[in-house]
């Protein structure tokens, strides 16, 4: 499966996203999840780049992408979830 990298890793549409409809936990800290590149849907990355709205990674991290994901290792939680989805 080929993946495009725009701002972060790209994953296919999935119904397994966390529910953030009420009080999303938007990350602004420097926790462990800040040290990784995360898997996010390509259309959501593009939308975020235009609107500034946050995206949701497979691991549940919610943030507005602003760093080059190529400079960070892949989030182990996102990678594990993605591999389970693509089996």
N, C-alpha and C positions, 0 to 999 in steps of 0.2 A: 504494500500500500504506500503510495507516494504522499508526502506531506509537504505543504508549503509553509515556510517560516516568514511571517510578516513582522510581528512584534513579539510573539511568543509561540510556543508549539501549538499545532492545530490538531483537533480531534473531530471525528464525525459527530453529527447530531445525536444526542442521547437523552433518554428520559430519566437518567439517574442523577441529574443535577440536584444539589441541595436546595431546599426552599428558602429563599431569602426575601420573600415578599413582605415580611414583617421584620423591621429593624435589622437590616443587613449589617454584618460585622465587617466593615471596610477596614482593611489593614493599613495602618500608617506607621507601624512600629518596625523594628529591625529584628524580629524573631527569626526562627529557623527558616520559615517559608520565604523570607526575604533573600535568602542565599541561593535560591534555585530558579531555574526556568520551569514554567508550568505549562501543562497541556490545556489549551483553550480553543474553542471553536473559531475558525477563521473569520466567519462573518461577524462574530462578536468583537474580535480584535479590530477589524476595520471600523465597525460602528463606534467602538471606544475611542479610536484615533480621531474620529470626526466629532463626536459629541462630548468626549471626556467622561462618559459614564463608565462605571466599574465593570469588570468582567469576572466570571466565576471559573476557577480552575477545577479540574476533575477532583482534586483533593479537598475542595471546598474553600480555598483561599479566594477572597473577594478583594480586588484592587484595581487601580487604574494603571495599566502598563506604561512604564516610562524608561525602561532600561533595555539594553541589547541582550536578548536571551542567549545569544551565542557565547557570552562571557561567563555563563553560569552553568553548573551541572544540572541535569534534569532532576526534578523533584521525584524522589523515590516513591512517594504515595501516588502521584499522577501516573508514573510509569507502570506501577503495579495495576492500577485500575484500568489503564489503557490496554495493557496486555490481556487482562481478563475480558474486556469488552471485544477484543479482536480475535478471540479464540474461535 
